[in-house]
Structures are given as C-alpha cells and as structure tokens.
Amino acid sequence: KQWYQRRVRVMFHPYTAGTEDTDRELLPDFHDVSVYPRKELPFFLVFTAGLCLFTLSLALMTHFYPVFMGELARIALEYFATPFSVIAEHLQALLPQQIWNLLTRT
C-alpha cells in the first residue's frame, strides 16, 4: 500500500486550492482549457436515440390506434410505390409484349 501511495504522489501532482477559482475567473464559461468544458454528444448517439424514440412512438400509436395506423401505413405504401408503378407502366408501353411477358413470368 505504501508503494501505491508513493507512486500516486509521483504521477499526479495536486493543484493548489486557488487554481480552479482562478481558471473560472480568467477563462470563459466553456473554454477548451476550462475546468468544466461543454460536453457534446457524438452524432451516432443522438441519431440512435432519435431512432429509438421514433420507433417507440410508432409502436405506441399502433397499439392504441391500430385501425388508423393501418390506414396510415397503406397510404404511405401507396405513396412510396407510385413512382415504381409509373416506371413499370412506361416500361410495359415501351417493350414488346413478348419480352414483357418473359420478364414478369414467375
């Protein structure tokens, strides 16, 4: 235990009592060298928290209002599928019928 105490004393020199007060008086509130720097969260933490909150709100809305959320999902799917159906219609008009049947055959 004595070895540890000696080693800590060598590695970490204590500041004088007035150092923090002096730093607070001389430096701005959130300076890079100040005693209390501003903490910023990394982007992935903020993004993950937002994604979790969005998923939670969707789950709660689906639980309490299942019919409304079903209709909302149907409308959203139709909205996002519209460009693909328009492209498929244009391709069907451009390609000969035999090639279209070969491409869409299951």
C-alpha positions as CSV (number, residue, x, y, z in Angstrom):
1,K,0.0,0.0,0.0
2,Q,2.9,2.4,0.7
3,W,4.3,1.7,-2.7
4,Y,0.9,2.7,-4.4
5,Q,0.7,5.9,-2.3
6,R,4.2,6.9,-3.3
7,R,3.6,6.1,-6.9
8,V,0.3,8.1,-7.0
9,R,2.1,11.1,-5.4
10,V,4.7,11.0,-8.2
11,M,2.3,10.6,-11.0
12,F,-0.4,13.1,-10.0
13,H,0.7,16.4,-8.6
14,P,-2.1,18.1,-6.8
15,Y,-3.2,21.6,-7.9
16,T,-3.2,24.4,-5.4
17,A,-6.6,25.3,-3.9
18,G,-7.0,28.5,-5.8
19,T,-6.3,27.2,-9.3
20,E,-9.9,26.3,-10.2
21,D,-11.2,29.6,-8.9
22,T,-8.6,31.5,-11.0
23,D,-9.4,29.5,-14.1
24,R,-13.1,30.2,-13.6
25,E,-12.4,34.0,-13.3
26,L,-10.0,34.2,-16.2
27,L,-11.4,31.8,-18.8
28,P,-14.9,31.9,-20.5
29,D,-17.6,29.6,-19.2
30,F,-16.9,26.9,-21.8
31,H,-13.3,27.2,-22.9
32,D,-11.2,24.3,-24.1
33,V,-8.9,24.6,-21.1
34,S,-11.5,25.5,-18.6
35,V,-12.3,23.3,-15.6
36,Y,-15.8,22.5,-16.8
37,P,-15.8,22.0,-20.6
38,R,-19.0,21.7,-22.5
39,K,-19.9,18.1,-23.2
40,E,-21.1,17.3,-26.7
41,L,-22.7,14.0,-27.6
42,P,-21.5,12.2,-30.7
43,F,-23.8,12.1,-33.7
44,F,-24.4,8.4,-33.6
45,L,-25.8,8.6,-30.0
46,V,-28.2,11.4,-30.9
47,F,-29.2,9.6,-34.1
48,T,-29.8,6.3,-32.2
49,A,-31.8,8.0,-29.5
50,G,-34.0,9.7,-32.1
51,L,-34.5,6.4,-34.0
52,C,-35.5,4.7,-30.8
53,L,-37.9,7.4,-29.9
54,F,-39.5,7.3,-33.3
55,T,-39.9,3.5,-33.2
56,L,-41.4,3.8,-29.7
57,S,-43.9,6.4,-30.8
58,L,-44.9,4.2,-33.8
59,A,-45.3,1.2,-31.6
60,L,-47.4,3.1,-29.1
61,M,-49.6,4.6,-31.8
62,T,-50.1,1.2,-33.4
63,H,-51.0,-0.3,-30.0
64,F,-53.6,2.4,-29.1
65,Y,-54.9,3.2,-32.7
66,P,-54.5,0.0,-34.8
67,V,-57.1,0.9,-37.5
68,F,-55.8,4.4,-38.0
69,M,-52.2,3.3,-38.2
70,G,-53.1,0.5,-40.6
71,E,-54.7,3.1,-42.9
72,L,-51.7,5.4,-42.5
73,A,-49.4,2.5,-43.4
74,R,-51.5,1.7,-46.5
75,I,-51.4,5.3,-47.6
76,A,-47.6,5.6,-47.1
77,L,-47.0,2.4,-49.1
78,E,-49.2,3.6,-51.9
79,Y,-47.3,7.0,-51.9
80,F,-43.9,5.4,-52.0
81,A,-44.9,2.7,-54.5
82,T,-46.4,5.2,-57.0
83,P,-43.1,6.1,-58.8
84,F,-42.3,2.4,-59.3
85,S,-45.7,1.6,-60.7
86,V,-45.3,4.6,-63.1
87,I,-41.9,3.3,-64.3
88,A,-43.4,-0.2,-64.7
89,E,-46.2,1.2,-66.9
90,H,-43.8,3.1,-69.1
91,L,-41.6,0.0,-69.5
92,Q,-44.6,-2.1,-70.4
93,A,-45.6,0.5,-73.1
94,L,-42.0,0.6,-74.5
95,L,-41.2,-3.1,-74.5
96,P,-42.9,-5.5,-76.9
97,Q,-45.5,-7.7,-75.2
98,Q,-43.5,-11.0,-75.6
99,I,-40.4,-9.5,-73.8
100,W,-42.6,-8.1,-71.0
101,N,-44.2,-11.5,-70.5
102,L,-40.7,-13.1,-70.3
103,L,-39.5,-10.5,-67.7
104,T,-42.6,-10.8,-65.5
105,R,-43.2,-14.6,-65.7
106,T,-42.8,-16.4,-62.5
